[in-house]
Each structure stands twice: as C-alpha cells, then as structure tokens.
Amino acid sequence: MSLTLSDEQRALQETAADFLAAHTNARKDADADAELWSRIVELGWAAVQVPEDFDGLGLGPVELALLMEEMGRRLVRTPFLANVVLAQTALLQAGTTEAQQGALAALAYGERTATLILGPGLDAEPASLSVKARRDGEGWVLAGEAAQVLDDGLLTHAYVAARIEEAPGVALFELAADAAGLTRTPLDVFDLTRPQARWTFAEVRVGAEARVDDPARVLAGLARTRVLAALQLAAEQVGGAAQCLQLAVDYTKERVQFGKPVASFQAVKHRVAEMMVRMETARSTVRGVAAQVAQGAQGNGLDDAALAAEVAAARVQATEAYRYCAQEAIQLHGGVGFTWEYDPQLHFKRAQWASQWFGPTRDWREALAAHLLDAA
C-alpha cells in the first residue's frame, strides 16, 4: 500500500488549496455561505465519493480526505461535512438501492443539501437516538428532539436515524427540512464556523416511501458511517493543525525581540518542530487509513472491527495534534494570540468542537485498546 499521492490527487489538493485560500468565509457574514457552497458543488467536490453508477465521480476516501484537509485548513463554513461526509455516507452504507438512485446525484450536484441526524455528538448507538418512530397506517410518525444538528440554514433535507417504538430496531428516514411539525432552532455555538441547530419533531408525519434504509444492514451501516465520518473529520483536523503550524511560523518570523526574529530562538524552534512532528504523524496515519478504506472498496480491505480500530488511532492522533498545535499557535503569537483579529483563536475553538463529536478521544482509546486485547 503506497501513501504517495498520484498526480491526479496532488492536482485535486492543489486546486482545493488555491480556491479555498481565495474564498475562505470564516470571517464573513453568513450571506456568503450559499455562494461558496454553490461554487464547491460546481467544482464537483460534492460528487467525489458518489459512485459512477449514481452519476458521481467515483473517487474515494483518499480524495475526500484531501478535500477535508484543505477545508479544515481554511475553516470553511459550508454543509460539506453534513451533506457529503454524513448524509451521502449514510445512504451508501445503510440505504436501499432505490434510495441511493433517488438521492445521491441530487446531493452531489446541489439539487438538495442534507444532514444526518444521529444521537448526541453524532453517536450511532441505538440507545442514544433521541428521535422515535411509530407506524401510522402505511406511513410513520417521528417524535422527539435532536439537541445538536449540523445545520447552517442551507439544508433542504435530513436523514433521520430513529428508534422504532413498536419493536426494537432502527430506521433511517428521509425528511424535508420544512416538514410540518418540524422546528429548527439555531444554537449559540462556541465555534462560529460550524453552525448547529436544535431540531424538534412534534408528530412529524411521513409516508412509507420516506423510510430509506435496508433493514438488514441499517445498524451496521450507521455504525460504519460514524467510523468513516470520524476518519474524514480527522483529515479536517490535520488541515487545521497544519494551518496553525503555518500561522506560528509566519508570525514568529515577523515578530522581533532583542533585535532578532522570535523564530531564531532555539526554544521557539523546538516548539514549532514539535507541532510539525505531531501534525505530520497524524497526517500519515489519516492518509494511511484512508488508503486502506479505498482498498476495501476494491474487495481487499478491513473488516468493521479492524477498520474501527484503525480509525480510532487516526482519530486520537489528529485530535491531539490539532489541539496541541492550536494552543501552541496562540502561545507563540504572544498577547495577541487569543484576540479576534488573529486566526489561532478560531482554530482553537474548532479544535475543541472537533474533539467531542463522534465521541471524545477517551472512547476511541478504549475501543482501540479493547480491539488490541481481543486480538492478542
């Protein structure tokens, strides 16, 4: 397995880096979000993991990770994580062929924009799902509340994982974002680059066709969706860590003390070197796991337990690297590091947010340890 990027993959990453550097919206009003999302869709990035059979580009997790890395670097505020990494992956892993045919191309080319609703912190465990479904004739009624949903106001649909009341089980429903009985309440969030909302389901009625899961694989599919999405979030964290490193290097080269650039001091060099080591280690791990997932799509990959363990390692390293690099960037900026005018504080907030979604690092460490002990 080679970790070397192909010419096409390098071209994709360079294109994404140049475009996002010129169009970053982290400091802009929300009015700019829709235009940026439209441009991203036009570039074909939202179709990157959709199979060619469903009119997508038919690429894979490595290409998706490269895009996520560049988006994390620029703190892009778009529905990409919700629409591509979550909603599309849920359909690919747990949806019926009919549902995939009806929705994947629409999600890829801007005809609809969706999010995925699981349990708190995007937990896929059935017991954590706070939305319940009960039969209503041929259709269904959804009730409950999802306290934190990735929702930037651009959504047209959601895929809702709900517990079935009549019998133990889980189902995945396709729901219009303006459905009767559904209330979306924007939340005041710590990380302004990742908007969220509370969704309240007050007896929301949907038809039988709204259920889009394959019952035989919905539980395993949603669990795998969480794992694959955590890998892509780790790629985004690597991009954020890389940008924190760049910000620290650039600032310490400009800042002068005792007549010399701060970057020339040995102590500063050591701190920057530690940032680079942590970031590059996480990047190698994330790309290596993404390459293994790509092999799996060709029939030569990991089983679910092994995949979860590999992603756990990538998740822990990326989370810790991002948090470390963000706090070091603030420290190396001195007194201005936490002020609004400088970007390290934006990355620090994103690093804190990202460390909790899909479960904290403690949970991933425990899962990895359990897997290694079972294999011993």
Disulfide bonds with the S-S distance in Angstrom:
none
